[in-house]
Amino acid sequence: MKIILKVLGFLILGLVVIGVGVYMFFYIKWERSTRANMKLLGEEAPTLVTDGVRFRDLNKNGLLDIYEDPRADIEARSDNLISQMNLEEKAGLMFITMIGMNLDGSVHEKPIFSEPLTFFLESNSAMVAGKKMNHFNIIQSTSPEAMVRWINNIQKLAERTRLGIPVTIATDPRHGATENPGASIPTPFFSNWPSPLGFAAIGDTIVMREFGDIARQEYTALGMRLALSPMADLATEPRWGRINGTFGEDAGLSAILTKAYILGFQGDSLNDRSVACMTKHFPGGGPQKDGEDAHFPYGAEQVYPGDNFSYHLVPFEEGAFPANTAQIMPYYGLPVGQEYEEVAFGFNKSVITGLLREQYDFDGVVCTDWGLITDSGAKPASAWGVEHLSPRDRVAKVLNAGCDMFGGEAVPDLIVELVQAGVISESRLDISVRRILLDKFRLGLFDNPYLEEDAIDIIGNEEFIAKGRAAQRRSLVLLKNENDILPLPAGKKIYVQGMNTEAVSEYGAVVSSSEEADYIILKLNTPFDPRSDYLLERFFHQGRLDFPEDEKEELLDLIGMKPTITIMTVERPPVFSEINGGSKAVIANFHCEDEVIAELVFGEFNPSGKLPVEIPSSVEAVLGQMEDVPYDSEAPLYPFGHGLTFR
């Protein structure tokens, strides 16, 4: 035994030594890389005064250049800056990808062991100094104070580049409870609101624009100036994993909410108080074949068996474009059986140039969805229809299609190679660079990209929280109320499963078993297929909509014991006819706080929400639907627009 323990001790010691050695190797490598990148940077930009004009001397030449002059027209400022940019700087401007920050707000140069996603990210200095990039998508929620410090630190890095072009920080939605890197990022210190489906259940453009304005204020306090939202896609295919980010399946409803959302974030025109919107996903990402998502190879095809391509354009035609969305993101999918080339939309000249640019006269920034060019640890490149092309040739096809920026990529060297090889002209780059710079100027980033820490006081204030709670209340949909069982009387014994018991304990005695309860409150999530072929798949809820048989039987046994109020969290339209039939009351929840749900159950307010999607009655009904057509589920359990009240 002693020999075994001794051997184990040596093995453990050896592993520790190897681990320390590997860490030291990478630590030294990271340190050297940082030092090399920092040597590429110059001095900070001084603030000068010339002819009474105070300006930031971003190129450090001691003169007031047109692009530095806050009085000058932004078109003239953009043209002046383009004339001073070299090829590498233009190429770097055309990429946006995820970036990390340290928990204390310092620049991120080494991975953070407590945050595994940072191991997939390049260092701040590598992207800003080495690759000349200045658009980034932040995916962390540290603390408001740390985020302000990091924003100022990354802007200071950018200021030290040759021309001092400021950084634009983008973010996925942050005001809900769901976590899906690449789709949403819960941020606990922000005010909390229902999901986009919940806003569709409310159906009120005033509430939608008010949310946009509040979100704008919370974003700008942390330096987030580009919203990777809203989703103008339509939920016509119930299995699609992105439905939770849409405004439902009705094109008219989606259009008015999309418009109100953008006006809330941007205002009537883009300015230094705005958050620019990148509306997605043109020309509508909803009709995915069999509901499979186009992030992944098995979901590449978008199909239109109902010949309903034009229906999916309505939220753009009547929503995003009238609201003057600053930017547009095409989806990953490729259109099957249409007049357009059967390649992914980001590579698709007939869609980007022909439809978006020429037919709709859109001259704002078009940015591809994330990861079309190179494979990553999260997923393979979504280069559907052009898989045979090299990464360099994919970049050329995206540019020739009419896109301006590459999302989720950091390979500006490929653009440099294309120009040097004569495949892409530098004048073609200038068209995109100008569009991109105009948005930076409109947002006021060149004049002052820095934040004041006291600005964070507005984040999550009492007024914002109260308005978020009010929206949550209005989003809840009462689907069923057999014999007017709701609202429940106070003081009863309640068995709770799936939600916070403290939220219910204010109204009754929460008991530990269903046998001793007067009522059961059961909170369920929409079923899905767990998948793990790709890292990103783990965050997507897609596939099946019905409960597995063994899980369903357990739930039915519980429901049969006592009168049950079932809360169904609707991320996608669930198939739950038997559970619905056994429940005395059913509520559709769109990621509301448990306290708000309890308020409804016990009658603190009267429900008013209406379903933004059909709830199908069976798996067979789902299979019988056409991917591009709304309201076509045979004999739905609950139709679009259904919703009860107490009185």
N, C-alpha and C positions, 0 to 999 in steps of 0.2 A: 504493500500500500504506500509506504514511504517513497519507494522508487517511482510509483505512478504519479504521486503528488509532485515529486521533484521534476519529473518530465513535463507534467502539466504546467508547472511554474515556469520552466524554461520556455515552453511553447508560448505561454501568455506574455512573458517578457519579450520574446522574440517578435511577437505580433505588435506589441507596444512600440518597440524600437523601430520596426518597419513602418508603422503608422506615423510615428514622429518624423522619421526620415522622409516619407512621402510628403507629409505636410510641409516640412522645411523646404523641400525641393520646390513645391508649388508656391510657397510663401516668397521665396527668393525670386522665383520667376515673376510673380505678380508685382513685387517691389521694383524689379528692373524695368518691367513694362511700364509701370506708372512713371518712373523717373524719365524714361525715354519719351513718353507722351508729353509730360510736363515741359520738356525742353523745346517742344514744338510751339509752345505758347509764348506770347510776349507780355508786355506790361498791361496793367489795367487801363481802361480808357479814362483820361482826365475829363473833367467837366470844365469847359471853357466859355468865355463870353466874347463874342465878336459883334461889333455894331449893335450892342444892346441885346443880342440874342444869346441866351444860355443854351448850350448844347453839349452832348456827349461826343467827344472826339473819338469815334469808334475805330477809325483806321490810324489813329495816333500820329497824324501828319501835321498837327497844329493849325489846320485850316478848317473852315466850315464848308464841308462838301454838301452837295445838294441832298444826298440821302440822309445826312445828319441834321438837316434843317427842319425843325418842327413846323415852320411856316409854309414850306413848299408843298405843292400838290403831290399826292402819293404816287401818281403815275410817273411824274418827273423823278421822284425819289427812287422809285423802283428801277427806272431806266438808268439812272446814274449809278446805282449800286451794281446792276448787271454789267455795266461797262467796266467796272473795276474787278469783277469776280473772275477767277481763273477756272479752268475746267474742273478741277478737283472740288472746288467750293460749290460749283453748280451741281455736280453729281451728288455731293453730300446733302445738299438741301432737299433732294428729291426722295429721301428715304425717311421712314418713321418706324421705330420699333420699340419694344419694351425696354425699360431701363430700371435699374435698382437704386435704392437709397439706403444708407445706413440708418440704424434705428435712432441714432442721435442727431440725424440731419446732416452728417458729413457726407462727402462724395463717396460713392460706392466704387471701391477699387478691388475688393476681394469678396468672395462669396460669404454669405452669412449662414452659419450652420443651423440656426433656428428657423431660417426661411429657405427651404430647399430650392424654390424657384430661382433664387439668385445665382445658383450654380450654372444656370442656362444663359445668364446675361453677361455681356461684355462690360468691362469697366467703364465708368463715366468718361475718364480721360481718353480711353481708346476711341470712343465714338465721337466725342466733341473735338479733341485735338487731332487724333489720328485719321479719322474718317470724315472730318469736317461736317458732321451731322448736327442738326439743331431742331429736330422734331422728335419727341419722345412720348411714349405711352406708359404712364405709371400704373403699376399693378399692386402697390402696397398701400396699407392704411396704418401708418405708424402712430404718430400723435400730431395734432395740428401744429404744435410748436416745432416739432422736428421737421415736418413737411415744409413749413415756411423757411426754416434754416436751409434745408436742402435746395429748395427753389432758388434762394439767393446764392447759394454756393455754385449751383450749376450755371446760373446766369453769369456769375463772376468768371467761371471757366470760359464761357462763350464770349464774354467781353474781351478776353485775352487772346482770342483768335485774331488773325490778320485784319479782318474787316469788322469784327465785333458783332456779327449777326446774332441777335438774341434767340433764345430757345423758345419754342412753342410746346407747351405741355398739354397732352391729350389724355382723356380717360374714358373708360367704359362707364355705364351707369353705376351710381353709387348710393342711390337712395332707397334701395330695397333690401330684402333679407337673403336673396339667393346669391350663391357664390359659384361663378363659372368663369375662370380665366379666359378672356377673349369674348366675354358677353356681359358680365356684371361683377362688381366688386363691393361687397358690403363694407360700409364705412360707419362704424357705430356712433361716431360723434356728430354725424349729419342728422338732420331731421329725417324721420322715417315715413315713407309713403307706400301706398299699394303698388303692385306691379303694373306695367302698362296694360295688361288685361283688366286690372282693377279700375284703371282710369276709363277704359272702354265700358266697364260695367256702370260707371257713373255717367258717362256720356255728356259731360259738361265742359265746354271749351273755356269757360271762365276759370274753372278749377284747374284745368290743364295748363293754361297760360300762367296762372298764379304759381303752380308748382315750378314751371320753367323759370320764372323770375326768382323764386326762392333758391332753387338749385343753382342758378347763375351766381347769386350772391355768395353761396357757400363755396362754389367752385373757385370764383375769382379770389376769395380770401386766401386760398391755398395755391394760387397761381395756375389753376387749370383753365386754359383758354380755348380748348377745342373739345367739344363733346362728341364722342363716337356714337352718336344717336341723333334722332330717334330711328326706330325700325318702322319703316312704312310698308313692310311686308304684310301679306294677308294670310290668315290662319285657315286656309281652305283645305289643307291636308292635316287631319287631326293627329297623325303620328309624328309630325315634324318636331324635332327637339328644340326649336327656337320659338315656338308659339308663345311662350311666357313673356317674350320681349315685344310682342306685337300688340296692336290695338284691336285684335279680333279678326273676324272673317268678313265683315261688311266694309266694302270699299269706301262708301260715303262717310261712315263713321270714322274710319281710319284717316281719311283725308282731312276732316275738320280738326281732329285731335293732333295730327301731324303738324298742321299749320299753326295751331295754338301753341304747341310745344316749342316750335322753332321761334315763334315771336316772343315767347317767354325768355328763351335763352339769348337770342340775338338782339331783341328789340326790333323796331321798325326798320333799322339799318344797322349794319355792323359798325361798332365804334369801340372806344377804349374801355367801355364798361361791359362789353358783350362777352359772351362765350359763343364762339362759332360752332355751328352744327354741321356734322358730317352725316347727312341722312343716308340711310341704308335700307335695303340693298337693291339698287337699280338692276334690272327693271321689275323687281319683285321676286324675292327668294322663296316664297311659300309653296309653290307647286312641285315639291320634291317627289320624285318617283318612289312610291311605297313609303313616303315619309322619311326616307333616309337622308341624313344631312350631308351637304356637299363639302363640308370640311374634309371628308374622308372619301377614299376611292369608290366605295360601294354606293355613295350618294351623289355621284357626279351629275346625274341627269335630272333636268327639269322638264316635266312633261305637261302637255295641255290636251288631254283627251276630250275635254269639253270645248275646245277651240276658244279658250277664254283668256288668251294672252293679254288683250287690251284691258280686261278688268283689273289686272294687277298693276297697271300703270296709273289708275285713278288716284291713289294717294299721293303720287308725285305730281300729276297734272293739276289736281285741285288742292293739294296741300303743300308739299315741299317747295315747288316752284313759285307759287304765288307768295309764299312767305320769304322768298329769296334765300333759301338755304345756301350757306357759304360753300359747302362742299358736298360731294356725292361719293358713295362707295358702292361699286357693283358687287354682286355676290359671286360665290365660287362656281355655281352651277353652269352647265352648258344647256342651251335650249334645243330640245329634240323636236324635229318635224316642223320647224318654223321657217320663216324666210331668211333667218340669220345663220351665219356660219356656226357650225356645231363645235364650238370651242368655248371654254369658260369665259364668262362675261368680261373679266378683266383683260383678256386677250382679244376681245371681239370687236373689231373695227366697225362692223355693221351696226352694232349696238351702241358703242361708245361715241363714235364719230357720227355715224348715220342717224341714229335715233336720238341720243342724248344731246350731242353738240348741234347738229343741223336741224332736226325736226323740232326739238324743244328749245333750241337756242341757249343752251346752258354753257356759260363761259367761266364758271367757277372751277375750283380745284376738283379733280377726280382722282381719288386714291384707291388703289386696289385693296381688297380684303387681305388679311394677314397670311403671309407664307405661300405665295404663288411661284416663287423662283427657286428656292433651295429647300432641301429636306432639313428637318429639325428633329430634336429629341421628342417633340410633342406630336408631330405628325409629318407625313411626307409632303412634299410640295404639292399644292392643289392645282396642278397644271393640267387640268382635264382637257383632253383633246390635243394637247401639245406636249404630252409626256416625252415624246421622242426628241424634243428640242433640248439643246444644252441650256444651262442657266443663262449664259450670255445671250443666246438667241431668244430665250423667253423674255428677257428684258427688252430686247429690240421689238418683239411683237407687242408687248404692252405699250411701249412708246408709240409705235405705229398705229395702235388701236385708238390712241387719243388720251390715254391716262397721263397724269402728271406726277403722281407719287406712288411709291411702293410700300405697302403696309407690311409690317412684321419682317422686314428685311434690312440688312445692313451690308450691302455689297456695292457701294458706289464705284468701286474699281471696275465693275463690269460696264458701267456707262462710259467711264474713261476709255476703256479698251474699245468700245464700239465707235466712239468718236474718233479715236486715233486711227482706227482701221478704216474709217470712211463709211461705215455702215449707217451711222446716225450723224446728222449734222449738228454742229453746236447751235446753229440758229433754231433747230427744233427744240433743243433743251431750253433756249431762252424763252420760248412761248410758255412752257410749264413753269420755269423759274419765276417769270413775271407774275403769273397767277398766284403762285405760292407767296411771293414777297408782298403782293398787294394785301393779302389777308394779314400778314404780320404788321404791316403799316396801319391798316384799319384798326387792328386791336391795340395799337399804341405801344407795342413792345419795343420799338426802336427808341422811343423817347423815355420810357421808364419801365423796365421789366421787373423791378424789385418790389418786395412786399414789406409791409410793416407788421410786426408781430401782434400789435393790438387790434389789427383787422380781424383776427380770428374770433374776437368776442361775438361776432354776429353768428358764428356757426352754431347750429343746434339751439338757438335761443328759444325762449318760452313761446313766442308767437309762432315761430316756424314749426315747433313740435306740435302745438295745438292745431295748426292748420293741417299738418300731416295726419294727425289723429282723426280730424274731421273727415278728411278724404277717405281714410280707411273705413270709417263707419259707413260712408255713402257707397263704398264699393262692395260691401257684403251683400250677397244675393240669397234671399230665402227661397229655396226651391220647393220645399215641402213642409207642411205644418198640419199634420193629421189631427183632426178634432181640436184644432187650436191649442195644441199642447204648449206652444210657446206664446208668450214668455213663461219660463218656469217660475213658480212661486219661490220666494226666498225662504231660507231656513230648512230646506230639505237635505237629505243625505245624498251626496253625489259621488259616484265613482268616475274618475277622470283617467283617460288614457290618451297619450299623444300630445298633451299640452300642459302648460305650466299650471300646477295645482293651486298656486298662490292666487292666480287670476280668478279662480272659481271660489276660493275660500271666503272671499268677501261676501258672497251671496248665500252660502250654505256650508254644511259640514262635509268636508271631503273625507271619504272613507277609503279604506285600503283594499276592499274587495267588492266585487259586483253584487255578491249575495246580500250584503247588508245595506245596499243603496236603494234609494227611491228612484233615481234616474242615473243613466249612464251618459256621459259626454265623451264622444269618441272622435278624435281628430286624425284624419288620414291624408296621405300624400298620393298624388297621381302615380300609378304604377309605371315602371319602365324596365328596360332590359339593361342590367349592368354589363358594360363592355370594357375590355382592357387591352385590345390589340395595339392601341396607340395611347400615349399618355393623356392627350387631350380628351379622348373618349370618356375617361373616368368622370369627367365633369358634365357630360351631356346626358340628359334624361330623354331617351328616345326609344323607339321600338314599341313593345306591347303597351296596351292601355288598360288591360284587364288584370285583376289580381290573380296570382298563382292559386291553383285549386286548394292547396293545403292552407295557405294564408286566408283565403276567402272563407273556408269552412270554420276556421278559428274565429274569425270576425263575426260570422253569422251565429255561432254558438254564443258569443258574448252578447250580441244584439238581442238574441232571443231571451235572455235572462230578465231584462228589465227595460222599461221604455227608454229608447236611445235617441239622442240627438247626435247626428253625424255631421262633422265639419269636414268637408272635402276641399283640400287645398288644390286648386285647379291651376296646374302648370300647362297641361294639355287636356283636352276633353276626355275624362276618364270613362271607362266602361264599368259600371257598378250597379246594374239593375237589381240584382238580388239584395245587395246591401241597402240600396235605396228602398226596396220594398219592405225590408224588415225594420227600417228606421222610422220612428214616429215623426221626426223632423230632420230636414237636411239643409245645410247652409253651404254655399259656395264661397270659399275664402281665397283671396288673391294676395297672399303673403301679408296678412294683417297681424298685428300684435295680439297675443292671447288675451290681453286685458280688454281689447276692443271686441273680440269675439264674445267674451263673457258678458260684456255689456249688452250685446244683442240678445244673447240667450236669455238673459234675465230682464229684458224689456227696458233698458235704459234709453233706447231710441228705437224708432220705427224703421225697419229695413226699406231701402228704396232702390237697390241695385238691380240691374237687368243683365241677363247673360249675354256676353259678347261673342259667344260661340255656342253651337249646338252641343248637347251632351248625347252621344249615341246610345242606342239601346242594346247593342250587341257588337261583338267582334265582326260578325258577318256584315252588319250594317256599315262598319268602318271599311271593310274590304270592298264593299260595293260602291263606295264614293269615288268621285273623280277628283284627282289632285288639285285641279285648278278651279273648281266650281264651289261656291258657297252654298250653305243650307241644303245639301243634297243627301243627307243621311236619312235612310228610310225609317219612318216611324220613330223619330228621336225620343229618347227618354224625357228630355227637356228641350224645347225649341229655342232658337236664337231669340233674345228679347224677353225670355220668361223671367219672372220675379214677383214674389208675393209681398204683401205688407201685413201688419198686424191688424190694421183697422182702416 
